[in-house]
Amino acid sequence: MTTALAAGGIEHFGWGVDRHMDADLYDALNANTRATGNWGKKGPPKIPNRPRPKFKPQLKQSDGDTTPKPKVSVKSLHASMSRR
């Protein structure tokens, strides 16, 4: 559930690598069918793609804040954690 929410919402639940590969394979087989068929004058049929969840772009900075965040080094992190 956490991965689905991080990917863009609840509609991503259950969409792992295997399901994305299955959808890509389905679309590739349909494209191959359209390309190699002998359709005559009618032309190839329009085969719809497999529906997928839409990815929502993630915001880099919150609330439209345009100030860049300062870079933090490992040395400064260690120093802040080792203080007593």
Residue pairs with C-beta under 8 A, 6 or more apart in sequence:
1 13
3 12
4 10
4 11
4 12
4 13
4 14
4 15
5 12
7 15
7 53
7 55
8 53
8 54
8 55
8 56
8 58
9 53
9 56
11 53
11 54
12 53
15 52
15 53
20 52
22 50
23 49
23 50
23 52
26 49
26 50
27 49
27 50
30 47
30 49
33 47
34 44
34 45
34 47
35 44
37 44
39 45
61 69
